[in-house]
Amino acid sequence: MSSTVAIVTGGSRGIGAAVVRRLAAAGHHVLLVYSQDDHDAAMTAERCTTETARVVPFKCDIAAPGSAEVVFDGAAQLGVPVILVNNAGITGRINSLADSDADAIRHAVDVDLTATILLCREAMIRWADVGRAGQRSIVNLSSVAAKTGSPGEYVWYAAAKAGVNALTVGLAVEAAPHGIRVNAVSPGTTATTIHARAGRPDRAAEVGARSPMGRPAQPDEIAAAVEWLVGPEASYVNGAILDVTGGTR
């Protein structure tokens, strides 16, 4: 049985659940980090656990102070963490910036950007002494919104994801001498529940229909890119922001 561990935030549903399934199937134990839905987390963990890999739900508000340390301590109980997938993200209600709630904006940026930075920081603290032979990997989930700006929908989310891109590019250079690769996946509109939570359950179908491929992405299509980036075939890929957008620019 593999003793390596992957941490996946926002792992109870959508893209995160698809990532959990793929990493567990590849033989990694997975700490499935989630914040709210106990039922979804338990069901995802049950479905994704294999004969060779455990998937353990771990409830934690990653925006809370000290949460990065708590997450890594939880992962260490399963084995040796070698993968961090910063997938958790929220948009808040779809709206213009002027008509949006300031506290909701702060919370979204805390989840989408600040928590990602602090989890990356914790990874660097714990992994920096491993050396090049350690081969650890961080994948941050960005968004095509970082390029489009998402006007009239959630420009704060777009700004946070642009920050994730900058973090990825800069940290990749810092981390490489320590045997740590840092990359990002930038999904296009994907058929997940994030749109319903933002107040527009039909948004994925509507926006996807206007994309070059005429449909939204499915979570597993995004998860496949994450799996590739953390795997041995991407061993010389570092500082990349991999667009999985169906051609949307």
C-alpha positions as CSV (number, residue, x, y, z in Angstrom):
1,M,0.0,0.0,0.0
2,S,1.3,3.5,-0.9
3,S,2.3,5.6,2.0
4,T,2.2,8.8,0.0
5,V,-0.6,11.3,0.7
6,A,-2.4,13.9,-1.3
7,I,-4.2,16.9,0.2
8,V,-7.2,18.1,-1.8
9,T,-9.1,21.1,-0.6
10,G,-12.8,21.5,-1.6
11,G,-12.7,17.7,-2.3
12,S,-16.3,16.8,-1.5
13,R,-17.9,17.6,-4.9
14,G,-17.3,18.9,-8.4
15,I,-13.8,19.2,-9.6
16,G,-12.4,18.4,-6.2
17,A,-14.2,15.1,-5.9
18,A,-13.0,14.1,-9.4
19,V,-9.4,14.9,-8.4
20,V,-9.9,12.8,-5.2
21,R,-11.1,9.8,-7.2
22,R,-8.2,10.0,-9.7
23,L,-5.5,10.4,-7.1
24,A,-6.9,7.5,-5.0
25,A,-7.1,5.3,-8.1
26,A,-3.4,6.1,-8.6
27,G,-2.6,4.8,-5.2
28,H,-2.4,7.9,-3.0
29,H,-4.1,8.2,0.3
30,V,-6.1,11.4,0.2
31,L,-7.0,13.9,2.8
32,L,-10.3,15.2,1.5
33,V,-10.6,18.7,3.0
34,Y,-14.1,20.2,3.1
35,S,-15.9,22.9,5.0
36,Q,-19.6,22.3,5.1
37,D,-21.4,19.3,3.6
38,D,-20.7,16.3,5.8
39,H,-22.9,14.0,3.7
40,D,-21.2,14.9,0.4
41,A,-17.8,14.5,1.9
42,A,-18.6,11.1,3.4
43,M,-20.1,9.8,0.2
44,T,-17.2,11.0,-1.9
45,A,-14.7,9.4,0.5
46,E,-16.7,6.1,0.4
47,R,-16.9,6.1,-3.4
48,C,-13.3,7.0,-3.9
49,T,-11.6,4.7,-1.4
50,T,-9.9,1.7,-3.0
51,E,-8.3,-1.4,-1.8
52,T,-4.9,0.3,-1.8
53,A,-5.8,3.9,-0.9
54,R,-7.7,5.5,1.9
55,V,-9.7,8.6,1.5
56,V,-10.4,10.4,4.7
57,P,-12.8,13.4,5.0
58,F,-11.3,16.2,7.0
59,K,-13.6,19.1,8.0
60,C,-11.8,22.4,8.1
61,D,-12.5,26.0,7.3
62,I,-9.4,26.8,5.3
63,A,-10.0,30.5,5.6
64,A,-9.7,30.3,9.4
65,P,-6.5,31.3,11.2
66,G,-4.1,28.4,11.6
67,S,-5.9,26.1,9.3
68,A,-3.0,25.4,7.0
69,E,-1.1,23.8,9.9
70,V,-4.2,21.9,10.9
71,V,-4.6,20.5,7.4
72,F,-1.0,19.3,7.1
73,D,-1.1,17.8,10.6
74,G,-4.2,15.9,9.5
75,A,-2.5,14.6,6.4
76,A,0.6,13.5,8.3
77,Q,-1.5,11.0,10.2
78,L,-2.1,9.2,6.9
79,G,1.5,9.1,5.8
80,V,3.9,11.3,3.9
81,P,2.2,14.2,2.1
82,V,3.7,14.7,-1.4
83,I,0.8,16.4,-3.2
84,L,-1.2,19.6,-2.5
85,V,-4.1,20.4,-4.7
86,N,-5.6,23.8,-3.8
87,N,-9.0,23.4,-5.3
88,A,-11.4,25.0,-2.8
89,G,-13.1,28.1,-4.2
90,I,-16.2,30.2,-3.9
91,T,-17.5,33.1,-6.0
92,G,-20.2,34.6,-3.8
93,R,-23.4,35.8,-5.4
94,I,-23.3,36.9,-9.1
95,N,-23.5,40.6,-9.1
96,S,-21.8,43.9,-10.1
97,L,-19.0,45.0,-7.8
98,A,-20.9,48.0,-6.6
99,D,-24.0,45.9,-5.6
100,S,-22.0,43.2,-3.8
101,D,-21.5,42.7,-0.1
102,A,-18.1,43.7,1.2
103,D,-17.9,40.9,3.8
104,A,-18.8,38.3,1.1
105,I,-16.1,39.7,-1.1
106,R,-13.5,39.5,1.7
107,H,-14.5,35.9,2.5
108,A,-14.3,34.9,-1.2
109,V,-10.8,36.3,-1.5
110,D,-9.8,34.7,1.8
111,V,-10.9,31.3,0.5
112,D,-9.8,31.7,-3.1
113,L,-6.4,33.4,-2.7
114,T,-5.3,33.9,1.0
115,A,-5.9,30.3,2.0
116,T,-4.1,29.0,-1.1
117,I,-1.1,31.2,-0.3
118,L,-1.0,30.0,3.3
119,L,-1.3,26.3,2.3
120,C,1.5,26.8,-0.2
121,R,3.5,28.5,2.6
122,E,2.9,25.5,4.9
123,A,4.0,23.1,2.2
124,M,7.2,25.1,1.7
125,I,7.9,25.0,5.4
126,R,7.4,21.3,5.7
127,W,9.0,20.3,2.4
128,A,11.9,22.6,2.0
129,D,14.4,20.3,3.6
130,V,13.5,17.3,1.5
131,G,15.7,18.3,-1.5
132,R,15.4,17.7,-5.2
133,A,15.0,13.9,-4.7
134,G,11.8,14.4,-2.8
135,Q,9.7,15.4,-5.9
136,R,6.7,17.0,-4.3
137,S,4.0,18.8,-6.2
138,I,1.5,21.6,-5.7
139,V,-1.3,22.3,-8.2
140,N,-3.5,25.4,-7.7
141,L,-6.9,25.7,-9.4
142,S,-7.2,29.0,-11.2
143,S,-10.0,30.0,-13.6
144,V,-10.4,31.4,-17.1
145,A,-12.0,34.3,-15.1
146,A,-8.4,35.4,-14.4
147,K,-8.2,36.4,-18.0
148,T,-11.7,37.5,-18.8
149,G,-12.3,39.5,-15.5
150,S,-15.9,38.3,-15.3
151,P,-17.5,41.7,-15.5
152,G,-20.9,42.0,-14.1
153,E,-20.6,38.6,-12.4
154,Y,-17.7,38.4,-9.8
155,V,-14.7,40.5,-10.6
156,W,-13.3,39.9,-7.1
157,Y,-13.2,36.2,-7.9
158,A,-11.4,36.9,-11.1
159,A,-8.9,39.1,-9.3
160,A,-8.3,36.4,-6.7
161,K,-7.7,33.8,-9.5
162,A,-5.3,36.2,-11.2
163,G,-3.5,36.3,-7.9
164,V,-3.4,32.5,-7.9
165,N,-1.7,32.6,-11.3
166,A,1.0,35.1,-10.0
167,L,1.5,32.9,-6.9
168,T,2.0,29.9,-9.1
169,V,4.6,31.5,-11.4
170,G,6.6,33.1,-8.6
171,L,6.5,30.2,-6.2
172,A,7.5,27.7,-8.9
173,V,10.9,29.5,-9.1
174,E,11.3,29.6,-5.3
175,A,10.3,25.9,-4.8
176,A,12.2,24.2,-7.6
177,P,15.6,24.0,-5.8
178,H,13.8,22.1,-3.1
179,G,12.3,19.5,-5.4
180,I,8.9,21.0,-5.4
181,R,7.0,21.7,-8.6
182,V,4.2,24.3,-8.6
183,N,1.7,24.5,-11.4
184,A,-1.9,25.6,-12.0
185,V,-4.9,24.4,-13.9
186,S,-7.1,27.1,-15.3
187,P,-10.6,25.6,-16.1
188,G,-13.2,27.1,-18.3
189,T,-16.8,27.1,-17.3
190,T,-17.4,23.7,-15.7
191,A,-20.6,21.9,-14.9
192,T,-20.5,22.0,-11.1
193,T,-22.7,23.3,-8.3
194,I,-20.7,26.5,-7.9
195,H,-23.0,28.2,-10.4
196,A,-26.2,27.3,-8.4
197,R,-24.5,28.5,-5.2
198,A,-23.8,31.8,-7.0
199,G,-27.5,32.1,-7.8
200,R,-27.5,31.0,-11.5
201,P,-27.9,27.2,-11.7
202,D,-28.1,27.3,-15.5
203,R,-25.0,29.3,-16.0
204,A,-22.7,26.5,-16.9
205,A,-24.9,25.3,-19.8
206,E,-25.5,28.9,-21.0
207,V,-21.9,29.9,-21.0
208,G,-20.7,26.6,-22.2
209,A,-23.0,26.8,-25.2
210,R,-21.1,29.9,-26.3
211,S,-17.7,28.3,-26.0
212,P,-15.8,27.0,-29.1
213,M,-16.7,23.4,-28.1
214,G,-20.3,24.3,-27.5
215,R,-20.5,22.9,-24.0
216,P,-19.1,23.3,-20.5
217,A,-16.3,21.1,-19.2
218,Q,-17.1,18.1,-17.0
219,P,-15.2,17.9,-13.7
220,D,-13.3,14.8,-14.7
221,E,-11.9,16.7,-17.7
222,I,-10.3,19.2,-15.3
223,A,-9.2,16.5,-12.8
224,A,-7.4,14.7,-15.6
225,A,-5.1,17.8,-16.1
226,V,-4.5,17.9,-12.3
227,E,-3.6,14.2,-12.2
228,W,-1.1,14.7,-15.1
229,L,0.6,17.6,-13.5
230,V,1.3,15.8,-10.3
231,G,2.4,12.7,-12.0
232,P,5.8,11.5,-13.3
233,E,5.1,12.4,-16.9
234,A,5.0,16.1,-16.0
235,S,8.3,15.9,-14.1
236,Y,9.8,18.8,-16.0
237,V,6.7,21.0,-15.9
238,N,7.0,23.8,-13.4
239,G,5.4,27.2,-13.3
240,A,2.8,26.3,-15.9
241,I,-0.7,27.6,-16.0
242,L,-2.5,24.9,-18.0
243,D,-5.7,26.1,-19.7
244,V,-8.5,23.6,-19.8
245,T,-11.1,25.9,-21.4
246,G,-12.2,24.2,-24.6
247,G,-10.6,27.1,-26.5
248,T,-12.2,29.9,-24.6
249,R,-9.8,32.8,-24.2
